[in-house]
């Protein structure tokens, strides 16, 4: 039997994309009514961008997601994470939100977290 958490409690919502924002796979924040944009450094994030079409963004807001990290590697278990401002996440010295980290690949600087 193999390990798999793909698809667990996965929810993807559609929002307006802020003007000029079309980067997939990055942490996003609410920037206006029903609108998301890329995060700045130390921002709490509400999800990860998945795709864009006609000025809208599909954002994964729950479930398992692989995301790049910078700085110190998160540990398996609960970690305070925030956006790093460059499209990845980082262990938060202050602020951020708590997420369950289920896998950390230090070779490629990618973590699997549950949103």
C-alpha angles and dihedrals in degrees: 000000000000129000116252134164095163112134095013109151090334116176126176121188130191119233135166111269117232113249110285095008113127106132116133125212097027132118113262137199134199107262102171138350107320089345132118132196138176116284127250123222113298094010119142108239129219098200148324123278113243107174145344134220134162095350094312131112127212106216126190106222101171140022133049118325135173112227134174118245134200132205120011113014114249115241127237107270130039117344135174104240133182135172115275095212094245100077098278136087130246137196102267119238086192134000121008126106135272117259132176110244110203100174136018124194106193092182093063097023093237128136130192110223136176112235 
